[in-house]
């Protein structure tokens, strides 16, 4: 029985939610449900069918069905928490980014969609506050990484939009490690900005979901109709494989280092 109490928690300054807009929501649930062990529960459907993916009784991601009138690319979106969606949206425009949608009321909070000056798309989420934590359960998003030509310029942009400076270092910190600008929440690495755009694509935030065995997950993704975007490799944060779902949505799986 899926928990009906799973909620999205807003953690200011850090990535706190990920979502996918699919053309066929049933197909997406079948693929990700088996690959990542997700259950699903209905969620607010203000803009069409939408479900929460649940792992370990926690809402870990959202999946929605894109309108047939929209020819949008299928992709995962990373949302940053903020105390004020209006202030974050203003900061996006002031610092050379593009505000595409919002802020709009959604469920218990407010949401906006934007892109940074390099073109990487991200979301802004103002909602019920929560504490930063990394879920140690398979299927949870445990690593979010921006692939961009200039991670330092990107860090300045996101730092000003989400007010990274001046926060309590006991709860939030930005540091340079493993050739990346790394965000730490409650002492754990949760996201990074690094140089390079894979496969010649545009700058983007890449979402990595936890799996117990990366190589086994690759075989499962292929069996379910997904694709593999290069060989699995060992990173400072765990063994990683970059994949795509049957509709082309790109993501990664990682067996985290313990």
Secondary structure, DSSP 4 states (H G I P E B T S, - for coil): ---S---PPB-BTSEEEEEEEES-HHHHHHHHHHHH--EEEE---TTS-EEEEEETTEEEEEEEE--TT--PPP-EEEEEE-S-HHHHHHHHHHTT-EEEEEEEEETTEEEEEEE-TT--EEEEEE-SB-------STTSEEEEEEEES-HHHHHHHHHHHTT-TTS-TTTEEEEEETTEEEEEETTEEEEEEEE--GGG---EEEEEEE-S-HHHHHHHHHHTT-EE-S--EEETTEEEEEEE-TT--EEEEEEE--
